[in-house]
Amino acid sequence: MRLTHFRRLMEDEFGAVRAGSISRDHVFSALDGRTAAQALEGGAEPRDVWRAVCAEFEVPADRR
């Protein structure tokens, strides 16, 4: 998954403003206590970050 696809999925699921807030502000235990933005900047695969977001926010399986 490309970073642009990750961002599009985030915006489609949460809306542009909330997606940005979640990426910057929400700390995920599945990402070793980092935010999504920190994990991506640290080299995490966008697919793994998306999976962590989906699990944390209980995104339905058909939208994962």
DSSP file (Angstrom, degrees, kcal/mol; ACC not computed):
  #  RESIDUE AA STRUCTURE BP1 BP2  ACC     N-H-->O    O-->H-N    N-H-->O    O-->H-N    TCO  KAPPA ALPHA  PHI   PSI    X-CA   Y-CA   Z-CA
    1    1 A M              0   0    0      0, 0.0    46,-0.3     0, 0.0     2,-0.2   0.000 360.0 360.0 360.0 135.7    0.0    0.0    0.0
    2    2 A R     >  -     0   0    0     44,-0.1     4,-2.2     1,-0.1     3,-0.2  -0.522 360.0-115.1 -85.8 157.8    1.3    3.5   -0.9
    3    3 A L  H  > S+     0   0    0      1,-0.2     4,-2.5     2,-0.2     5,-0.2   0.864 116.8  56.5 -60.3 -37.3    1.1    6.3    1.6
    4    4 A T  H  > S+     0   0    0      1,-0.2     4,-2.0     2,-0.2    -1,-0.2   0.881 107.0  49.0 -64.0 -36.9   -1.3    8.2   -0.7
    5    5 A H  H  > S+     0   0    0     -3,-0.2     4,-2.6     2,-0.2    -2,-0.2   0.912 109.4  52.6 -67.5 -42.5   -3.7    5.2   -0.6
    6    6 A F  H  X S+     0   0    0     -4,-2.2     4,-2.5     1,-0.2    -2,-0.2   0.942 110.3  47.9 -55.9 -49.0   -3.4    5.1    3.2
    7    7 A R  H  X S+     0   0    0     -4,-2.5     4,-2.5     1,-0.2    -1,-0.2   0.886 110.9  50.8 -62.5 -39.6   -4.3    8.8    3.4
    8    8 A R  H  X S+     0   0    0     -4,-2.0     4,-2.6     2,-0.2    -1,-0.2   0.912 110.4  49.3 -64.7 -42.2   -7.2    8.3    1.1
    9    9 A L  H  X S+     0   0    0     -4,-2.6     4,-2.2     2,-0.2     5,-0.2   0.915 111.0  50.3 -62.2 -42.4   -8.5    5.4    3.2
   10   10 A M  H  X S+     0   0    0     -4,-2.5     4,-2.9     1,-0.2     5,-0.4   0.934 113.4  44.7 -60.6 -47.2   -8.2    7.5    6.3
   11   11 A E  H  X S+     0   0    0     -4,-2.5     4,-1.9     1,-0.2    -2,-0.2   0.877 112.7  51.3 -67.6 -37.4  -10.1   10.4    4.8
   12   12 A D  H  < S+     0   0    0     -4,-2.6    -1,-0.2    -5,-0.2    -2,-0.2   0.884 117.9  38.9 -65.0 -38.0  -12.8    8.2    3.4
   13   13 A E  H  < S+     0   0    0     -4,-2.2    -2,-0.2    -5,-0.2    -1,-0.2   0.896 135.2  14.8 -80.0 -41.6  -13.3    6.5    6.7
   14   14 A F  H  < S-     0   0    0     -4,-2.9     4,-0.4    -5,-0.2    -3,-0.2   0.538 104.4-107.8-115.6  -9.7  -13.0    9.4    9.1
   15   15 A G     X  -     0   0    0     -4,-1.9     4,-2.6    -5,-0.4     5,-0.2   0.014  41.4 -79.2  87.1 155.8  -13.2   12.6    7.1
   16   16 A A  H  > S+     0   0    0      1,-0.2     4,-1.8     2,-0.2     5,-0.2   0.902 126.7  43.1 -61.4 -46.1  -10.3   14.9    6.3
   17   17 A V  H  > S+     0   0    0      2,-0.2     4,-2.0     1,-0.2    -1,-0.2   0.948 118.1  42.8 -68.6 -48.8  -10.2   16.8    9.6
   18   18 A R  H  > S+     0   0    0     -4,-0.4     4,-2.9     1,-0.2     5,-0.2   0.875 111.0  56.4 -67.4 -36.0  -10.7   13.8   11.9
   19   19 A A  H  X S+     0   0    0     -4,-2.6     4,-2.4     1,-0.2    -1,-0.2   0.920 108.8  47.4 -59.8 -43.8   -8.3   11.7    9.8
   20   20 A G  H  X S+     0   0    0     -4,-1.8     4,-2.0    -5,-0.2     5,-0.2   0.907 112.6  48.9 -63.7 -42.0   -5.5   14.2   10.4
   21   21 A S  H  X>S+     0   0    0     -4,-2.0     4,-3.1     2,-0.2     5,-0.6   0.922 111.6  48.5 -64.5 -44.8   -6.2   14.4   14.0
   22   22 A I  H  X5S+     0   0    0     -4,-2.9     4,-1.3     1,-0.2    14,-0.5   0.925 112.1  50.0 -61.0 -44.3   -6.2   10.7   14.5
   23   23 A S  H  <5S+     0   0    0     -4,-2.4    14,-2.6    -5,-0.2    15,-0.4   0.876 122.3  31.4 -62.4 -38.8   -2.9   10.4   12.5
   24   24 A R  H  <5S+     0   0    0     -4,-2.0    -2,-0.2    -5,-0.2    -1,-0.2   0.801 130.0  28.6 -90.3 -31.4   -1.2   13.1   14.6
   25   25 A D  H  <5S+     0   0    0     -4,-3.1     2,-0.5    -5,-0.2    -3,-0.2   0.741  92.1  87.6-110.3 -27.8   -2.8   12.8   18.0
   26   26 A H     << -     0   0    0     -4,-1.3    10,-0.5    -5,-0.6     2,-0.5  -0.656  62.6-147.0 -85.9 126.0   -3.9    9.3   18.8
   27   27 A V  E     -A   35   0A   0     -2,-0.5     2,-0.5     8,-0.2     8,-0.2  -0.784  11.5-154.4 -92.3 129.6   -1.3    7.0   20.3
   28   28 A F  E > > -A   34   0A   0      6,-2.6     5,-1.6    -2,-0.5     3,-1.0  -0.902  15.3-157.1-108.9 124.8   -1.6    3.3   19.3
   29   29 A S  G > 5S+     0   0    0     -2,-0.5     3,-1.5     1,-0.2    -1,-0.1   0.853  97.9  61.4 -65.1 -32.5   -0.2    0.5   21.4
   30   30 A A  G 3 5S+     0   0    0      1,-0.3    -1,-0.2     2,-0.1    22,-0.1   0.670 102.1  52.9 -67.7 -15.1   -0.1   -1.6   18.3
   31   31 A L  G < 5S-     0   0    0     -3,-1.0     3,-0.5     3,-0.2    -1,-0.3  -0.059 129.0 -95.8-108.8  30.8    2.4    0.9   16.9
   32   32 A D  T < 5S-     0   0    0     -3,-1.5    -3,-0.2     1,-0.2    -2,-0.1   0.862  81.5 -51.3  60.7  39.5    4.7    0.7   19.9
   33   33 A G  S   <S+     0   0    0     -5,-1.6     2,-0.3     1,-0.3    -1,-0.2   0.751 110.4 122.8  73.8  23.9    3.1    3.8   21.6
   34   34 A R  E     -A   28   0A   0     -6,-0.9    -6,-2.6    -3,-0.5    -1,-0.3  -0.742  63.4-112.3-111.6 162.0    3.5    6.0   18.5
   35   35 A T  E  >  -A   27   0A   0     -2,-0.3     4,-2.5    -8,-0.2     5,-0.2  -0.418  36.8-105.4 -79.2 168.2    1.0    7.9   16.5
   36   36 A A  H  > S+     0   0    0    -10,-0.5     4,-2.6   -14,-0.5     5,-0.2   0.919 123.2  51.2 -60.7 -42.5    0.2    6.9   13.0
   37   37 A A  H  > S+     0   0    0    -14,-2.6     4,-2.6     1,-0.2    -1,-0.2   0.916 110.7  47.7 -62.3 -43.0    2.2    9.8   11.7
   38   38 A Q  H  > S+     0   0    0    -15,-0.4     4,-1.9     2,-0.2    -1,-0.2   0.911 111.5  50.7 -64.3 -41.9    5.2    8.9   13.9
   39   39 A A  H  <>S+     0   0    0     -4,-2.5     5,-2.7     2,-0.2    -2,-0.2   0.928 112.2  46.5 -62.4 -44.9    5.1    5.3   12.8
   40   40 A L  H ><5S+     0   0    0     -4,-2.6     3,-1.6     1,-0.2    -2,-0.2   0.918 112.3  49.9 -63.9 -43.3    5.0    6.2    9.1
   41   41 A E  H 3<5S+     0   0    0     -4,-2.6    -1,-0.2     1,-0.3    -2,-0.2   0.817 107.3  56.5 -63.6 -29.6    7.8    8.7    9.6
   42   42 A G  T 3<5S-     0   0    0     -4,-1.9    -1,-0.3    -5,-0.2    -2,-0.2   0.415 128.8 -95.1 -83.5   1.8    9.8    5.9   11.4
   43   43 A G  T < 5 +     0   0    0     -3,-1.6    -3,-0.2     1,-0.3    -2,-0.1   0.513  69.7 153.4 101.8   5.2    9.5    3.6    8.4
   44   44 A A      < -     0   0    0     -5,-2.7    -1,-0.3    -6,-0.2   -13,-0.0  -0.361  52.7-103.7 -65.5 147.9    6.4    1.5    9.2
   45   45 A E    >>  -     0   0    0      1,-0.1     4,-2.0    -2,-0.0     3,-0.5  -0.544  21.5-131.0 -71.6 133.7    4.5    0.2    6.3
   46   46 A P  H 3> S+     0   0    0      0, 0.0     4,-2.8     0, 0.0     5,-0.2   0.853 107.6  58.5 -54.1 -36.1    1.3    2.1    5.6
   47   47 A R  H 3> S+     0   0    0    -46,-0.3     4,-2.2     1,-0.2     5,-0.1   0.910 106.6  47.4 -60.7 -42.4   -0.6   -1.2    5.4
   48   48 A D  H <> S+     0   0    0     -3,-0.5     4,-1.8     2,-0.2    -1,-0.2   0.877 112.7  48.8 -67.7 -37.2    0.5   -2.1    9.0
   49   49 A V  H  X S+     0   0    0     -4,-2.0     4,-2.4     2,-0.2    -2,-0.2   0.919 110.1  51.6 -67.9 -43.0   -0.5    1.4   10.2
   50   50 A W  H  X S+     0   0    0     -4,-2.8     4,-2.8     1,-0.2    -2,-0.2   0.911 108.6  51.7 -59.6 -42.9   -3.9    1.1    8.5
   51   51 A R  H  X S+     0   0    0     -4,-2.2     4,-2.3     1,-0.2    -1,-0.2   0.890 109.3  50.0 -61.6 -39.6   -4.5   -2.3   10.2
   52   52 A A  H  X S+     0   0    0     -4,-1.8     4,-2.4     2,-0.2    -2,-0.2   0.910 111.7  48.1 -65.2 -41.9   -3.7   -0.7   13.6
   53   53 A V  H  X S+     0   0    0     -4,-2.4     4,-2.5     2,-0.2    -2,-0.2   0.937 111.7  50.3 -62.6 -46.7   -6.1    2.1   12.9
   54   54 A C  H  <>S+     0   0    0     -4,-2.8     5,-2.1     1,-0.2     4,-0.5   0.904 112.4  46.3 -59.7 -43.2   -8.8   -0.3   11.8
   55   55 A A  H ><5S+     0   0    0     -4,-2.3     3,-0.7     3,-0.2    -1,-0.2   0.928 114.2  47.5 -65.9 -45.2   -8.4   -2.4   14.9
   56   56 A E  H 3<5S+     0   0    0     -4,-2.4    -2,-0.2     1,-0.2    -1,-0.2   0.881 121.3  35.2 -64.7 -40.3   -8.4    0.5   17.3
   57   57 A F  T 3<5S-     0   0    0     -4,-2.5    -1,-0.2    -5,-0.2    -2,-0.2   0.256 107.2-121.6-102.5  11.4  -11.4    2.2   15.8
   58   58 A E  T < 5 -     0   0    0     -3,-0.7    -3,-0.2    -4,-0.5    -4,-0.1   0.887  36.6-171.3  51.0  48.9  -13.3   -1.0   15.0
   59   59 A V      < -     0   0    0     -5,-2.1    -1,-0.2    -6,-0.2     5,-0.1  -0.556  33.1-102.8 -67.6 129.1  -13.5   -0.3   11.3
   60   60 A P    >   -     0   0    0      0, 0.0     3,-2.2     0, 0.0     4,-0.2  -0.190  27.1-115.7 -56.8 147.1  -15.8   -2.9    9.7
   61   61 A A  G >  S+     0   0    0      1,-0.3     3,-1.4     2,-0.2    -2,-0.1   0.802 112.2  61.9 -55.9 -34.1  -14.0   -5.7    7.9
   62   62 A D  G 3  S+     0   0    0      1,-0.3    -1,-0.3     2,-0.1    -3,-0.0   0.623 107.2  45.4 -72.2 -10.5  -15.6   -4.7    4.5
   63   63 A R  G <         0   0    0     -3,-2.2    -1,-0.3     1,-0.1    -2,-0.2   0.250 360.0 360.0-111.9  11.0  -13.9   -1.3    4.7
   64   64 A R    <         0   0    0     -3,-1.4    -2,-0.1    -4,-0.2    -1,-0.1   0.450 360.0 360.0 -88.6 360.0  -10.5   -2.5    5.8
